[in-house]
Each structure stands twice: as structure tokens, then as C-alpha cells.
Amino acid sequence: MSKDKELKEKILKAQQNGDIAALYVLEQQAHESFDEETLQGFYANILDLALEKLTETLEAHRAMDMNEVQDFATLRALYEYAIEHYSAGKTNDAAALFEVLSGLSNDEKFSNALKLHWIAAEEKISFDDFLDRIADLEATQRAGTFYISEFQQEAQKLLDTMKDKGIQA
């Protein structure tokens, strides 16, 4: 059996099992084997599964647990989807997604970080300005998180501005 066919079978099995984490494990192989259109489909399947898990989580009135592999992978997929909207200039959509994500996890650090994302998008701060003025990408990289988790001093100013407006983040 060819490597591509074997990879496609692994991906299909992971999709059938709703295993987002397994799909992320196969991500590098997918990049090495698939053309751009097939890769888009690969990521669309991850997003579809993540949206299903989001719906299930909301219906169950539970928080996602960052220590549970599928919840972690789901949060990552939804975060990447929100960042995609933000980087495309769709600040309203991004803000709504960040707001939902900030309340979806039982991880306080993740929730607080996503609140800053939400406020920045809500305030129509461009994604580039968010990265340049608010996020601390080097510290985030050192922290090893899949999401922007470390921030510059400007982030506190943003929180203070929101507090002055009477908005609690």
C-alpha cells in the first residue's frame, strides 16, 4: 500500500472516530503528501469535528478540560479558526469566537488570554497591531502554548480602557 493511501486511511479512521488529536498528529504527514486543495479539506474536517464537539460541550453545559486530549485539540482547532477570522480582518466574527472560547475552558490562563484577544478584536485593533503592540510572541513561544498566552504592557492599558468603559472582561 502506498504511503499516501495509508495516510488517507489513517485520516479517514480518525475522522470516523471524531479524533481531532489524531488528525493533528497526522498534520505534518498531510503537509508533506497533499496538495493545497486536499490540505484545505483536511483542515475543514478538523474544524467540522471541532464545531461538533463545541455544540456537544455547550449542550452538556460543561467546560472543556485542557488536560483532556480531545478537548485540548478541539480548543486548538477553534482558536485557529478564530485567529483565521481575525487575521482576515473579520473582527466582529473573531471577537464573538474569542468570547465563546474564553468561557469554554476550565483553564484560567487560556480563558484570560482569550479575553484579551476578544477585547482587542472588539475594539477593532487590527491583527497586525495586536501582534505588534499587545502580544508578546517571544514569551509565548517560550511558554510553549498553542495560543498567544503572553502579552506586553499595552495589554494592561487595553484592560484598563475597557474597565473605564464599564466593561468587565
C-alpha positions in Angstrom: 0.0 0.0 0.0 1.4 3.4 -0.9 2.2 6.0 1.8 -0.4 8.4 0.5 -3.1 5.7 0.6 -2.0 4.6 4.1 -2.1 8.2 5.3 -5.6 8.7 3.8 -6.8 5.6 5.6 -5.4 6.8 8.9 -7.1 10.2 8.4 -10.4 8.6 7.5 -10.3 6.4 10.6 -9.5 9.4 12.8 -12.4 11.4 11.2 -14.8 8.5 11.7 -13.8 8.3 15.4 -14.1 12.0 15.8 -10.4 12.1 16.9 -9.2 15.6 16.4 -6.0 14.9 18.3 -5.1 12.0 15.9 -5.7 14.4 13.0 -3.2 16.9 14.4 -0.7 14.0 14.9 -1.1 13.3 11.1 -0.8 17.0 10.2 2.9 17.1 9.2 2.5 14.0 7.0 -0.5 15.6 5.4 1.6 18.7 4.6 4.3 16.5 3.0 1.8 14.5 1.0 -1.1 16.6 -0.1 -1.7 19.4 -2.5 -3.2 22.7 -1.2 -6.8 21.8 -2.1 -6.5 18.4 -0.2 -4.9 20.2 2.7 -7.8 22.7 2.8 -10.2 19.7 3.1 -8.1 18.2 5.8 -8.4 21.4 7.9 -12.0 21.7 7.1 -12.6 18.2 8.5 -10.8 19.2 11.7 -12.9 22.3 12.0 -16.2 20.4 11.4 -15.3 17.9 14.2 -14.3 20.8 16.5 -17.6 22.6 15.8 -19.5 19.3 16.6 -17.6 19.0 19.9 -18.3 22.6 20.7 -22.0 22.0 20.2 -21.9 18.9 22.4 -19.9 20.8 25.1 -22.4 23.7 25.1 -25.4 21.3 25.2 -23.8 19.4 28.1 -23.2 22.7 30.0 -19.6 21.7 30.8 -16.2 23.3 30.4 -13.5 21.8 28.3 -10.5 20.4 30.1 -7.1 21.4 28.7 -5.7 18.1 30.2 -8.1 16.0 28.2 -6.6 15.3 24.8 -9.7 15.8 22.7 -10.8 18.9 24.5 -7.3 20.3 24.0 -7.3 19.5 20.3 -10.8 21.0 20.0 -9.8 24.2 21.7 -6.8 24.4 19.4 -8.9 24.0 16.3 -11.4 26.6 17.4 -8.7 29.0 18.4 -7.0 28.6 14.9 -10.4 29.3 13.3 -10.9 32.5 15.4 -7.3 33.6 14.5 -8.1 32.9 10.8 -11.0 35.3 11.1 -9.0 37.9 13.0 -6.1 37.9 10.5 -8.6 38.2 7.6 -9.9 41.4 9.2 -13.2 39.9 10.3 -13.0 41.5 13.8 -16.7 41.0 14.7 -16.6 37.3 13.9 -13.2 36.9 15.7 -14.5 38.8 18.7 -17.5 36.5 19.0 -15.4 33.4 18.7 -12.8 34.6 21.2 -15.6 35.5 23.7 -17.1 32.0 23.4 -13.7 30.4 23.7 -12.8 32.5 26.8 -15.7 30.9 28.7 -15.3 27.4 27.2 -12.3 26.1 29.1 -11.6 25.4 32.7 -8.0 26.7 32.2 -7.8 30.1 33.7 -4.7 31.2 31.8 -6.3 30.2 28.5 -9.6 32.0 29.4 -7.8 35.2 30.5 -5.6 35.2 27.3 -8.7 34.8 25.1 -10.4 37.7 26.9 -7.6 39.9 25.7 -8.0 38.6 22.2 -11.7 39.3 22.4 -11.2 42.8 23.7 -8.7 43.6 21.0 -10.9 42.3 18.3 -14.0 44.0 19.8 -12.0 47.3 19.9 -11.2 46.8 16.1 -7.5 46.6 16.8 -6.0 45.1 13.6 -4.5 41.7 13.9 -1.1 43.1 12.9 -1.3 45.7 15.7 -2.4 43.0 18.1 0.7 41.0 17.3 3.0 44.1 17.4 1.6 46.1 20.3 -0.3 43.6 22.6 1.0 40.1 22.1 4.5 39.0 23.3 5.3 36.4 20.8 8.7 35.5 22.1 7.4 34.9 25.6 4.5 32.9 24.1 7.0 30.8 22.2 9.0 30.2 25.4 5.7 29.3 27.2 5.1 26.6 24.6 1.3 27.3 24.3 -0.7 26.8 21.0 -2.3 30.2 21.7 -1.0 33.7 22.3 -0.6 33.5 26.0 1.9 36.2 26.9 1.3 39.9 26.5 3.2 43.3 26.5 2.4 46.2 28.9 0.0 47.6 26.3 -2.4 44.7 27.2 -2.9 46.1 30.6 -3.7 49.5 29.1 -6.3 47.8 27.0 -7.9 46.1 30.0 -7.9 49.5 31.9 -9.6 51.2 29.0 -12.3 48.5 29.0 -12.7 48.9 32.7 -13.1 52.6 32.3 -15.9 52.0 29.8 -17.6 49.8 32.4 -16.9 46.6 30.5 -15.7 43.7 32.7 -13.5 41.2 30.9 
